[in-house]
Amino acid sequence: MSNKLFQSMIHQMKEVVGRSIGVADDAGVVVACTELGRIGDQLSLGFQEALSAATAIQYEGWTVRAFGSAQQPEFAVFVEGTDAFAEKCASMLSVSLGNIKQFYDEKYDRCNFIKNVMLDNILPGDIYLKSRELHFSNDTIRVVFLVRMNQPCEISVFDMIQSLFPDRSKDFVVNINETDIAVIKDISVQIESRDLEKLARSVIDSLGSDQAGRVVVGIGTQVKGIKEIARSFREAQVALEVGKVFDTEKVIVSYENLGIARLIYQLPSTLCEMFLKEVFKRGSIESLDHETLFTIQKFFENNLNVSETSRKLFVHRNTLVYRLEKIRKLTGLDLREFDDAIVFKVALMVKKYLDSTPVKY
């Protein structure tokens, strides 16, 4: 429970009550007070009698009333004076501060619960019971955005991201570690993948131009049910790791759009090495020079169209055909044939994957 909430509340109430007011914890330590110098003071043992009393009691010129859970009150409010007015103020403040505490604790518990579900830190059997206790709908569709900085992020970054999702009862912003912040977003059935990417773009833009160059966002799939939040989070993690290998220029990577890269990322490295050896029986992929690899890339980008590729490369059509023929002799694969082109494209991605050092989750 944040003592700042207590301090803010009693500071405002002082103008109405016109008397000194304070709050102490169950150990008798003043945690908030209109007399700032008293914060941190240790009250006498007699004060703790108020914690077990069902009504307001008088204590050394103060009227004291406990609040918190019914089984074990954790705090007590004290108001200057022992008259009927002080007793009424103490009773009203105990109800108000008790409600504030309950609201704060529930809000914190909801966020903490979501974080534990997302990180698989809670038993599956407990998820259903706790979600009902905290009033979570199991029919809501949610998606996880994972915002990753390339260096430790400041508190202001978390605050800026949180300001984009003001509905704290539905959307949750959670610190994962010093570089990662997760956003669990409540979404409608009609929302599409491009809408999620627009939202991710707004997160990056909100951080400002000084941060934009060092932020990437991974987007998991849309899931239904509390337990599935963990899956969406893992997918967002995978999206960032796969993007780091295959789409280094992208700052927004969606798990749904990873395509064949996702499959390659999940393959064992030994299997990938065997595949490369089988594909390049005649010669190693390392035998292809930079110019040849660049030509292949442009050929793929232009959908295996010889004329269009030669135009983009500013070379004669026959020159491009000569290069493609050279590749066929070196590798045994004719890139003008769709099946061979597919095999070669996958082989290039596998080679890129093996050259990287991905972190798997």
KEPA-263700 format. One record per residue (C-alpha): x, y, z. Coordinates in steps of 0.001 Angstrom, whole numbers. Each point is the difference from the previous one (the first is absolute). Layout:
% residues N
+---------+---------+---------+
!       X !       Y !       Z !
+---------+---------+---------+
!       X !       Y !       Z !
...
+---------+---------+---------+
END
This chain:
% residues 361
+---------+---------+---------+
!       X !       Y !       Z !
+---------+---------+---------+
!       0 !       0 !       0 !
!    1415 !    3395 !    -971 !
!     202 !    2423 !    2917 !
!    -140 !    2847 !   -2527 !
!   -3707 !    -730 !    -460 !
!    -610 !     366 !    3729 !
!    2034 !    3192 !     143 !
!   -1864 !    1530 !   -2927 !
!   -3376 !    -893 !    1489 !
!     589 !    1381 !    3496 !
!    1680 !    3123 !   -1371 !
!   -3211 !     808 !   -1877 !
!   -2179 !    -916 !    2983 !
!    1881 !    2367 !    2321 !
!   -1613 !    2966 !   -1769 !
!   -3435 !   -1479 !     681 !
!     561 !   -1318 !    3530 !
!    2204 !    2813 !    1233 !
!    1960 !   -2318 !    2275 !
!    3181 !   -2039 !    -122 !
!    -503 !   -3445 !   -1498 !
!    2332 !   -2971 !    -367 !
!     263 !   -3667 !    -933 !
!    2158 !   -2597 !    1744 !
!     695 !   -3629 !    -911 !
!    -506 !   -3068 !    2185 !
!    3437 !     528 !    1558 !
!    -952 !    3469 !    1168 !
!    2183 !    1837 !   -2520 !
!   -1485 !    3177 !   -1465 !
!     -98 !    -417 !   -3788 !
!   -1945 !    3161 !    -892 !
!    -848 !    3142 !    1920 !
!   -1057 !    3593 !    -529 !
!    2896 !     859 !    2333 !
!    2795 !   -1160 !   -2321 !
!    2554 !     -73 !    2805 !
!   -1830 !   -2862 !    1673 !
!     309 !   -2387 !   -2963 !
!    2184 !   -2896 !    1098 !
!    -649 !     493 !    3717 !
!    -553 !   -3094 !    2111 !
!   -3166 !     304 !    2093 !
!    -327 !   -1627 !    3420 !
!   -1278 !   -3547 !     465 !
!   -3345 !    1335 !    1209 !
!    -740 !    1108 !   -3554 !
!    -162 !   -3593 !   -1221 !
!   -3098 !    -607 !    2135 !
!   -1881 !    1846 !   -2733 !
!     793 !   -2766 !   -2464 !
!   -2001 !   -2502 !    1999 !
!   -2854 !    2381 !     872 !
!   -3242 !    -161 !   -1972 !
!    -718 !    3688 !     579 !
!    1931 !    3224 !     383 !
!    2100 !     404 !    3141 !
!    1715 !    2954 !    1660 !
!    3771 !      70 !     218 !
!    2130 !    2807 !    1506 !
!   -2284 !    2764 !   -1258 !
!    -738 !   -1715 !   -3329 !
!   -2957 !   -1988 !   -1272 !
!    1156 !   -3197 !   -1712 !
!   -1890 !   -2343 !   -2346 !
!    1445 !   -3116 !   -1660 !
!    -604 !    -976 !   -3633 !
!    1108 !   -2682 !   -2436 !
!   -1184 !   -3582 !    -282 !
!   -2666 !   -1110 !    2454 !
!    2117 !   -2900 !    1251 !
!    3131 !    2043 !     675 !
!     -65 !    3804 !    -366 !
!    3363 !    1199 !   -1285 !
!    -302 !    3752 !     577 !
!   -1678 !    2508 !    2292 !
!    -925 !    3611 !    -598 !
!     354 !    2516 !    2834 !
!   -1711 !    3398 !     245 !
!     902 !    2796 !    2396 !
!   -2503 !     265 !    2897 !
!   -2199 !   -2362 !    1969 !
!   -3401 !    1581 !    -584 !
!   -2948 !   -1249 !   -2043 !
!    1192 !    1886 !   -3087 !
!    3411 !   -1693 !     146 !
!   -1681 !   -3388 !     371 !
!   -2238 !     644 !   -2994 !
!    2968 !    1160 !   -2103 !
!    2053 !   -3036 !    1004 !
!   -2878 !   -2313 !    -944 !
!    -522 !    1677 !   -3374 !
!    3711 !      23 !    -782 !
!     397 !   -3667 !     926 !
!   -2734 !    -914 !   -2483 !
!    1450 !    2218 !   -2743 !
!    3595 !   -1107 !     479 !
!   -1124 !   -3621 !     318 !
!   -1738 !     204 !   -3373 !
!    3028 !    1659 !   -1576 !
!    2216 !   -2759 !    1363 !
!   -2321 !   -2712 !   -1273 !
!    -135 !    1571 !   -3462 !
!    3781 !     383 !    -117 !
!     650 !   -3534 !    1200 !
!   -2466 !   -1478 !   -2482 !
!    1561 !    1988 !   -2820 !
!    3482 !   -1117 !    1029 !
!   -1112 !   -3601 !     385 !
!   -1552 !      32 !   -3476 !
!    3192 !    1283 !   -1596 !
!    2163 !   -2367 !    2007 !
!   -2319 !   -2904 !    -858 !
!     196 !     783 !   -3720 !
!    3794 !     154 !     193 !
!     193 !   -3376 !    1758 !
!   -2333 !   -1572 !   -2568 !
!    2032 !    1455 !   -2860 !
!    3296 !   -1287 !    1410 !
!   -1453 !   -3429 !     933 !
!     613 !     674 !    3692 !
!   -3407 !   -1251 !    1125 !
!   -1458 !   -3498 !      -4 !
!   -2656 !    -607 !   -2703 !
!   -2501 !   -1120 !    2614 !
!     384 !    3255 !    1910 !
!    -494 !    2230 !   -3030 !
!   -3729 !    -624 !    -287 !
!    -698 !     550 !    3706 !
!    2121 !    3147 !     229 !
!   -1442 !    1458 !   -3197 !
!   -3526 !    -367 !    1390 !
!    1063 !    1567 !    3279 !
!    1460 !    3004 !   -1841 !
!   -2989 !     227 !   -2384 !
!    1818 !    -866 !   -3238 !
!   -2134 !   -1019 !   -2949 !
!    1125 !   -3239 !   -1587 !
!   -1741 !     838 !   -3275 !
!    2000 !    3166 !    -678 !
!    2379 !      44 !   -2965 !
!    3462 !    1318 !     823 !
!    3350 !     435 !   -1713 !
!    3488 !     581 !    1392 !
!    2351 !    2679 !   -1327 !
!    3632 !    -323 !    1091 !
!    1888 !    3299 !    -124 !
!    3769 !    -514 !      62 !
!    2659 !    2670 !     408 !
!    3605 !    -555 !   -1051 !
!    1142 !    1405 !    3338 !
!   -1499 !     241 !    3516 !
!   -3137 !    2143 !    -153 !
!    -765 !    2849 !    2355 !
!   -3090 !     280 !    2182 !
!   -1310 !    2732 !   -2297 !
!    -206 !   -2529 !   -2851 !
!   -2268 !   -2241 !    2061 !
!   -2152 !    2997 !     969 !
!    -317 !    1127 !   -3626 !
!   -1094 !   -3444 !   -1144 !
!   -2439 !    -301 !    2894 !
!   -1568 !    3361 !    -906 !
!   -1000 !   -1473 !   -3380 !
!   -2154 !   -2614 !    1741 !
!   -2031 !    1958 !    2588 !
!   -2593 !   -2720 !     640 !
!    1849 !   -1763 !    2831 !
!   -2877 !   -2424 !     552 !
!     408 !   -1560 !   -3468 !
!    3517 !     787 !   -1240 !
!    3175 !    -752 !    1932 !
!    3535 !    1325 !    -410 !
!    2580 !   -2205 !    1713 !
!    3751 !     312 !     512 !
!    1668 !   -3279 !    -972 !
!    3648 !     986 !     451 !
!    2220 !    3030 !    -508 !
!    -521 !      16 !   -3782 !
!   -3415 !   -1630 !    -563 !
!   -3487 !    1359 !     698 !
!   -3097 !   -2086 !    -762 !
!   -3398 !    1440 !    -858 !
!   -3003 !   -2323 !     409 !
!   -2728 !    1605 !   -2105 !
!   -3708 !    -746 !     113 !
!   -1208 !      27 !   -3614 !
!   -3240 !    -423 !   -1921 !
!    -873 !   -2903 !   -2275 !
!      72 !    2202 !   -3108 !
!    3576 !    1243 !     414 !
!    2456 !   -1070 !   -2702 !
!    3738 !    -566 !    -125 !
!     664 !    3343 !   -1682 !
!   -1878 !    1770 !    2799 !
!    2293 !   -1613 !    2552 !
!    3033 !    1133 !   -1977 !
!   -1367 !    3563 !     -56 !
!    -334 !    -154 !    3773 !
!    3569 !   -1269 !     300 !
!    1133 !    2875 !   -2214 !
!   -1770 !    2486 !    2269 !
!    1917 !   -1428 !    2974 !
!    3311 !     540 !   -1793 !
!    -979 !    3486 !   -1158 !
!   -1077 !    1015 !    3505 !
!    3505 !    -663 !    1304 !
!    1380 !    2767 !   -2206 !
!    2645 !     113 !   -2691 !
!    2848 !    -471 !    2492 !
!   -1444 !   -3387 !    1051 !
!   -1569 !   -1157 !   -3275 !
!    3259 !   -1246 !   -1490 !
!     641 !   -2355 !    2884 !
!   -3447 !   -1519 !     531 !
!   -1529 !   -3097 !   -1587 !
!   -3439 !   -1457 !     654 !
!   -1006 !   -3650 !    -269 !
!   -3675 !    -901 !    -331 !
!   -1444 !   -3350 !    1086 !
!   -3186 !   -1526 !   -1376 !
!   -3465 !     880 !    1257 !
!   -1042 !   -2419 !    2737 !
!   -3172 !    -701 !    1945 !
!     145 !    -875 !    3678 !
!    2342 !     943 !    2823 !
!    2251 !   -3057 !    -286 !
!     754 !     717 !   -3660 !
!    1661 !    3330 !     825 !
!    3227 !   -1929 !     672 !
!     -82 !   -1377 !   -3553 !
!    -483 !    3431 !   -1552 !
!    2927 !    1284 !    2071 !
!    2279 !   -2838 !   -1142 !
!   -1007 !     677 !   -3583 !
!     895 !    3673 !     388 !
!    3411 !   -1078 !    1317 !
!     507 !   -2356 !   -2940 !
!   -1062 !    2748 !   -2422 !
!    2750 !    2273 !    1301 !
!    2648 !   -2713 !    -127 !
!    -968 !   -1168 !   -3493 !
!    -180 !    3607 !   -1175 !
!    3497 !     567 !    1341 !
!    1232 !   -2780 !   -2272 !
!   -2067 !     364 !   -3174 !
!   -1489 !    3520 !      30 !
!    2651 !    2190 !    1579 !
!   -1456 !    3188 !   -1481 !
!   -3480 !    -489 !    1452 !
!    -917 !    1699 !    3287 !
!   -3421 !   -1678 !     206 !
!    -101 !   -3779 !    -349 !
!   -3244 !   -1956 !     181 !
!      55 !   -3715 !     777 !
!   -2790 !    -576 !   -2525 !
!    2135 !    1430 !   -2821 !
!    3217 !   -1927 !     650 !
!    -832 !   -2581 !   -2657 !
!    2655 !   -2581 !    -758 !
!    2505 !    1828 !    2227 !
!   -1921 !   -1255 !    3028 !
!     331 !   -3596 !   -1198 !
!    3733 !     332 !    -618 !
!     534 !    1583 !    3410 !
!   -1568 !   -3033 !    1664 !
!    2218 !   -2524 !   -1809 !
!    3053 !   -1541 !    1698 !
!    3287 !    1401 !   -1323 !
!    1253 !   -3504 !    -875 !
!   -3004 !    -519 !   -2281 !
!     640 !    3374 !   -1634 !
!    3628 !    -910 !    -685 !
!   -1062 !   -3295 !   -1589 !
!   -2484 !    1857 !   -2200 !
!    2684 !    2387 !   -1279 !
!    2343 !   -2863 !    -828 !
!   -2736 !   -1764 !   -1972 !
!   -1017 !    3137 !   -1904 !
!    3524 !    1095 !    -932 !
!    1500 !   -3313 !   -1020 !
!    1938 !    1454 !   -2891 !
!    1461 !    2966 !    1823 !
!    -243 !    1881 !    3248 !
!   -2189 !    3067 !     383 !
!    3178 !    1843 !    1048 !
!    1216 !    -305 !   -3608 !
!   -2565 !    2623 !   -1042 !
!    1492 !    3492 !       8 !
!   -1722 !    3147 !    1295 !
!   -1108 !    1134 !   -3460 !
!   -1597 !   -3360 !    -717 !
!   -1851 !     -40 !    3330 !
!   -1250 !    3540 !    -624 !
!   -1261 !   -1059 !   -3428 !
!   -1837 !   -2951 !    1570 !
!   -1596 !    2275 !    2579 !
!   -1301 !    2399 !   -2650 !
!   -1216 !   -2906 !   -2123 !
!   -2087 !   -1249 !    2924 !
!   -1272 !    3500 !     796 !
!   -1279 !     304 !   -3575 !
!   -1846 !   -3332 !      66 !
!    2463 !   -1864 !   -2273 !
!    -668 !    2465 !   -2824 !
!    3168 !     204 !   -2141 !
!    -955 !    3168 !   -1872 !
!   -1040 !    1946 !    3095 !
!    3056 !   -1109 !    1968 !
!    2419 !     996 !   -2772 !
!   -1690 !    3399 !    -167 !
!     351 !     513 !    3764 !
!    3648 !   -1105 !    -106 !
!     710 !    2194 !   -3032 !
!    1496 !   -2933 !   -1902 !
!    -837 !   -1561 !   -3341 !
!   -2440 !   -2881 !      78 !
!    2620 !   -2357 !   -1448 !
!    2412 !     983 !    2789 !
!   -2549 !   -1050 !    2603 !
!    -679 !   -3263 !   -1840 !
!    3756 !    -661 !     -40 !
!     191 !     550 !    3765 !
!   -2947 !   -2308 !     621 !
!    1605 !   -2655 !   -2165 !
!    3216 !     375 !    1960 !
!   -1958 !    -602 !    3230 !
!   -1578 !   -3101 !   -1529 !
!    3416 !   -1435 !    -852 !
!    1359 !     725 !    3489 !
!   -2957 !   -1287 !    2006 !
!   -2036 !   -2147 !   -2351 !
!   -3055 !    2233 !     633 !
!   -1673 !    1962 !   -2796 !
!   -1575 !    3016 !    1669 !
!   -2274 !     556 !   -2982 !
!   -1806 !   -3181 !    1050 !
!   -2435 !     586 !    2852 !
!     847 !   -3181 !    1955 !
!    3745 !     656 !    -186 !
!    -548 !    3616 !     980 !
!   -1971 !   -1052 !    3083 !
!    2744 !   -2412 !    1080 !
!    2674 !    2650 !    -501 !
!   -1994 !    2634 !    1887 !
!    -448 !   -2332 !    2967 !
!    3687 !    -941 !    -128 !
!    1012 !    3660 !     205 !
!   -2239 !     488 !    3021 !
!    1376 !   -3127 !    1665 !
!    3550 !    1261 !    -585 !
!    -926 !    3341 !    1524 !
!   -1523 !   -1782 !    2985 !
!    3117 !   -2116 !     575 !
!    2219 !    3081 !    -207 !
!   -2011 !    1666 !    2758 !
!    -128 !    -923 !    3665 !
!   -3730 !      84 !     777 !
!   -1313 !    -279 !    3530 !
!   -2869 !   -2492 !     166 !
!   -2842 !     108 !    2509 !
+---------+---------+---------+
END
